Amino acid sequence: MARLEYRLFDEANGFPVVYYYDRIGKAEIATRMCCDYFVKEGKIYEKTSTAIDAGVYVIYVQLAEDEQIVDPTQKAEWKTIRIELREYKEDTDYYPVIHTYEFRDEMEALLHMQSQFLYLYGKEWEKTSAEIDEDRKVYVWYATGNPMGG
């Protein structure tokens, strides 16, 4: 088990820790490091970089003021590792869920999060970004879909 810290990318104030997790598995840390966004307590943070600092895993973030919470009313528990595949479309705040994956194997979830493409429902889905939404207990994989074989 390891320690993970989310630090605010604010050099003037010494990169303050905004959230931390003691005794977290390295597979979960790696999955979180794949995410471009981090949602917690109604706030959206954008990842700026990742690091290892004296054995502590660090994700540097800044507030993402131009982003919207997908569904602030939905709540869940971490019984399995869920990944929502959502269709990303420019100039909209609505990203429909195409499919929800559920995993009990952390490495399988990590491999899905690291993938650039997923093939589902006759389409090639290309990742545009990813996030961990702690408020809803889900990872989200945003993608654009293109018909296959056309």
N, C-alpha and C positions, 0 to 999 in steps of 0.2 A: 504494500500500500504506500501511497505517496501523498504529497500535498500539492494542491492546485490553487493558485491565486488568480483572480481577475483584478488587474490593476488599471486604474485610470491613466490614460496616456496624457500625463500632465507633468512635464519635466520640472516646471517652476515649483510645484508642490511635492516633488520627490516621488512621483508615481504612486499615489496612495492606493492601498488595497481596498476595493469596494466589496468583494465577496471572496471567501476562501472555503476550501474543502479539505479537511484532514482525512486521511485513511481512504483515499479514493483510488480505484484501480487504474492502472496505466492504460488499459484498453479504452476506458471511459475518457481519460484525459486525451488520448489520441483522437477519439471521436469528436470531442469538444473542440480540439484544435482544428478540425476540418471545417468548423462552422464559421461563416462570415459574420453572423449575428448571434447575440445572446439576449434573450428576453427574460427579465426577472422583475417581479414586483411592479408590473405595469410599465416598465421602462425598456427601451430597445437600445442595446449597445452594439456598435460595429467594431469588429476586430481590426486592430491596426497591425499587430504582429504577435509572435509567440517567442518564448525564450525559456531557457533553463538557467536558474540563478541559484547557485550553491545547492543543487539538488532539489530545488522547488521549481515546479512547472508553472509557467506564467503565461497568461493570455492578456495582452494589453488591449484596452477597449476605450472607445469614446462614445458619448451619447449620439445616437443616430436620429437627429431631429426631423429628418425628412421621411422617416418610415412610420407606418401605421401598424398597430396591433391587429393581427389577423382575426382572432375571435376571443375577446376578453372574457366571455361568459363561460366558455368550455373549461371544465376542470377534470383532472384524471389523476391516477396514481401510477407509479413506476413499477407495475407488476411485470410488464415485459418492456422491451425496448421498441418503441413505435417510431416509425418514420413515415411521414405523410409525403407523398409525391403530389405537389401542387403545380398547376399550370401557371406559368408566369406570362403575363401580358403587359406590354408597355401602357402607360397612361391609365392605369386602373388600380383600384384598391381591392378588387375582388380576384382571388386566386383559387379557383375551384380545386377540391381534392379529387385527384384522378384515382389514387389507390393508397391504401394504408398497409404498410408492411409491419409485421410483428415478429420480433426475434427474442429468443432466450439466450442466444449465443452472441456475446459482445463482439467477437471478431467478425462474424457475418454482418452485423450492423455496421461496423467500422468499414468493411470492404464496400458496402453499399454507399456509405457517405463519401468515400474516397473516389468512387467511380465518376467519370465525366459523362457517361451515357448509360441509360437503362432502356431496355426494349420491352414494351408492354402494350397490349391492345393494338397491335399492328403499327405502332409508332416507335420512332427512335426519339427518346427524351434526352435532351442535352441540358445539363445542369447550368443554371445561371448563378445560383447562390445557395447557401445552406444556413440553417440556424438551429439552435437549441432553444426551445421555449419552455423554460422551467415552470412558468405559470400553468401551462397546459400539459406538462410532462410528456413532451413529444419533440422529436427532431423533425425538421421540415426541409425537404429537398425541392427547391424551386427549379422548374425546367420549362423549356419550350419543346413542343412536340412536332415532329415532321413525319409524314407518312413514309413507310418503308417500301422499298421496291418500286418506287415511282419514277 
